[in-house]
């Protein structure tokens, strides 16, 4: 999509009441015109007065978006933007929502994670698959692409405001 001359986008940064100067950095970038990457895009920063959880912050950002498609991306860089083409392909093929995966990082993250955290993570994924019957292997991956109408329907119905909101997104 980015190769299309009419393509434009917006980046929405939602600061969920943090004390790490995220909002100040976003405003500085916004007022300074960002970078060359923002030539056809717009940066908007939203500051929440208190931390109400990642799910709440993502909900605010998604419902504030104005595009035909809404890409949810975690700021931790765990998923490469090179995976966007696969998500776009799924949307172009008729899907309302496309889910990314951090599967390519599984071996690397297992090496850095304590054995009991790996066990808990795998147990959580198994329970989620059993309870909701989803084929999504990485429900917690912060790289999801929605058609606008799907994002509105999903995020306006979201009840979980903290870390497990991703599972509710898959269910909805």
N, C-alpha and C positions, 0 to 999 in steps of 0.2 A: 504494500500500500504506500509506503513512504516514497517509492519511485514515481508515483503519480503526482503530476504538478499541482493538482487541485487538493492534494492531501494536506490536512492541517490537524493539529492536535492540541490538547491542553494537558498540562501536568498539574495535578492537584496534590499539594502536600498538606496533610492534616497532622497538626501537632496536638497530641492528646493530653495536654497539660504537663508536658515534660519540663525538666529544668536544665536541659542540655543545650539550649540555644538553637534548637532546630528551627523554630519560627523566625528568629532573628536572621539566621543564615538564609532561609527561604526568602524573606523580605529583601535582603541585600541582593540576592541573585535576581529576584523579580525586578527590583528598581534599577539594577545595573544592566538589564536586558539579558541576563543569563549568559548564554554563550552562543556560539555559532549554531549549536543544536536547536536553539529556540527560534530560528528564523521564520519558520512556518507554524510556530506554536505559541502557546501562552502558558505562563506559570501563574497559578493561583495558590495562595497560602491561607489556610484556615486554622485558627487557633481556638482550641476548646479550653474553657476555663479550668477544667479539672480532668484528671485521668479517669475515663469511664470504660477503658478497655480497648483493645485493638479492634474488636468487632464493631464497637460503636464508632470508632474513628473511621474505619473502612466504610461503614454504612453512610456516615456524613459525606465522605468524599464521593462515593458512588452516586448518591442522590443529588449531589451538587454538580455532577458532570453534565455536559451538554452535547457530547458526541453521539454518533450513530452506534459506536461500539465503546465499551468501557473495559479497560484493561486494569486489573488490580495487580499491583506489583509491590512486594515487600522491599523495603529500603536496604535490607541486609545484603543484597546482591547474590543470594543463594541460587538464583535462576538466571541464566544468560538470556539476553534479549534475542539471541539467535534462535531461541525456541518459539519466538512470536510467529514465525511463518507457519509452523504447524498448527498453532491455535487459529490463525486467520484462515487456513485451509479448512479446518473443521467448521468454522462459522460460514464460510463460502459454500460448504457442502450441505448447509441447512441446520446445523446445530445452533441452539440458542445460547449455549454456554460451552466453553472449551477449557479443560483443566490442564495446567502444566504439571511438570513433575521434577523432583530433585533426585530422581533415581540414579542419574549419572554421578551424583555425589555420595551415594550410599556407602561405598567402600571407604572413601576418604573420611566421611563423618564418623563411621564406625571406629576407625582408628583413633580419632580424637575424643570419642565419647566413652565414658565409663561403661563397663559391661552391663551393669544393672539398668542404665538409662537406655541402652540398646534393647534390652529385654522388655522394659516398660513400653518403649515406642512400638516394638513389634506386636506386643500384646494389645496395645491401644488400637493399632491398625486392624488387627484380627477382629476385635470386638466390634469396631465400627462396621467392618464388612459384613459380619454376621447379623448385626442389628438392622442395618439399613439396606443390605443387599446391593451395595454399590460396586460398580466395576472400577471406580476411581481408586487407584492404588495409593495416592499421596494426597489425602484430603487436606492436610495442613500446608500444602504448598501455596505460597503467596503469589501465584502467577496464574491468573484466570482471566479469560476474555468472555465478555457478555455482549449480546445484542442489547441495545438500549432498553427495549421493552422488558427483556428478561432481567436486566439489572434493576430496573424500577420495581418489578414484581418481587424479586428475591429480597432486595435490601429494604423495601418498605415493610416486608413481613418478618424481618429478622428479629428474634427475641434475645438471643445470646449476645452479650456485649464483650465477653472476654475471649480467651484463647481458643475455646472450642467452637467458636462461631463458624469456622470453616466447614465443620461437619453439618451444621444446619444449612449452610449454603448448598451443600451437595444434596441434602434431603429436599430442599425447596425447589 
